[in-house]
Each structure stands twice: as C-alpha cells, then as structure tokens.
Amino acid sequence: MTFNIDDSQEFFDVSEIELEDYDKKITQQRKNLKNNMESILSTNLNSDGSIEGNQITSEWFPKVKADVFISHSHNDLRAVKRIAVWLEKKMNLTAFIDSTVWGSADDLLLEIDNEYSILKYDKKGKPTYNYTIRNYTTAHVHMMLSTALMEMIDSTECLFFINTPHSIKLTDFQERKTRSPWIYNELKVARVVEKRKPKRYLTEEYNKILTSERIFKNYTVPEVAYDVSKELLKLNHLTRDDLYMWNKLFDENKSNQVNALDVLYLKHPVEKR
C-alpha cells in the first residue's frame, strides 16, 4: 500500500529527547559502516580483480526488516525522523529511512574513485579524476543504490511519501514535479511493484477481528481529492486527522493484538492482484 502525507512538518508529540536518542542510534550505525568501508572494498574482489558488486550492495546498502518505507526529500529529514519515532512509539511499526540506515552512496563512490579513477595530483595533493572512469563508477554505484531501494520498497508493507515543497514543486500548469531523481525512482517503483496481502490475513481469526464492527465503524474521516501527477495518483492521501484517527483506533484495539497497519487499511483496503 502507498500513502501520500502532506502536512507532517510539525509532527505530533515526539520530544526532543526522543529525537536525540534516535539520532544517537543511527549515528552509531552509520559510523560503523564508514569504519568498515576499506574492508568492504578490499574483501569484495573477484579472482580477476573485479569488484563483487552484489556483495558490496548487500553490505553498504543492507536489507533490513521494516514495516514502512518513507520516501522523502533530504531537506525534510528532521520531520521524517519524527514520523519514524512516532510510528515506533505509538504504532509499534519500524520505519525505513535510507539515509539513517545505509552508508552514503557518495562516500562509497569516492572510495572507489580514489582507488581506480585518479589521473594525477596537483601540488596541494588534490586529485584529478578520469572523467570516463568516473562516469562508469557513478553508474555502478547509483545502480547499486537504486536496486537496494527497489528491494526495500518491495519488502516493506507500506510506502509513505512525504509531500512537501522540498520534494514536489507545483508548476504554472498545475503539474506536480520533483527535481530529485531518487524520489522519482521511488515513486515509479511504488507504482509498479507487486502489491501483496500480508500473510497474517490468511488467518481466519485475525480477519474476524479486523471486520468487527467496533473497529470499523469509527473510521469515518472523509476522503480528500488532489490533482497530482500519475505517480502521486497511485498514493492514498493521508491527512493529519487521518493519522490521529489511526493512532486512536489502534490504541483502542491493542488488546486484540491487531497490527497497526491493518487498522490503517480499513480506510484504504489492501488491493488484490
């Protein structure tokens, strides 16, 4: 399932301390990755001296277990972190934010280029890179990142797109466009990726809980229509009121051990293929 969230800059009741704790956790993760950079490159060479791309992808952009993939502009990262903390704190859901979990594609590219692309150094020790080789290495690193993003979108149950002026620009012709190749890629993937019902839906008892009148009757927040591009039209729109209602209904039904995302799906049913 895919959702479009457009009013998340001031997000709920996440404290600064909670946000700092989240930052500390992810800072250590990224530090560990960066410390392993040299060994990742040196130990992932084939017998012919070529780089083992699959292994580097899995180590630098590791697949992690998460419920929700958050597509966003890096300019909105602080607000997105708040959403991640809120999802974990209120809904028992793990959010995936690429820049907080993975190593930087630019760092990986620089390390590879320093090994393979340098033509010469100037008097100050600043390198000049071979333009042709740089194009080649950039294509490979960006393909690694793109592939890893596709796999994460496919493995998570939901995609939340954070729609802000940083991620989407409204043109004079009322078209909604992004200048980020990565947001474009993520929305394209979200549009075509196979939509699957979670395995928990196979349990008859669980389905009975979901269809009980007590849960369903309260979810009456009206739909809001927006004129968006083809990719955004594929996303279900979520307002701040929708998110508050989602949290409220989940709290009311925790005793039934209902997954938080299934409460959300009551308004946006899981599509069948």
Order of alpha helices (4+ residues) and beta strands (2+ residues): beta-alpha-alpha-alpha-beta-alpha-beta-alpha-alpha-beta-beta-alpha-beta-beta-beta-alpha-alpha-alpha-alpha-beta-alpha-alpha
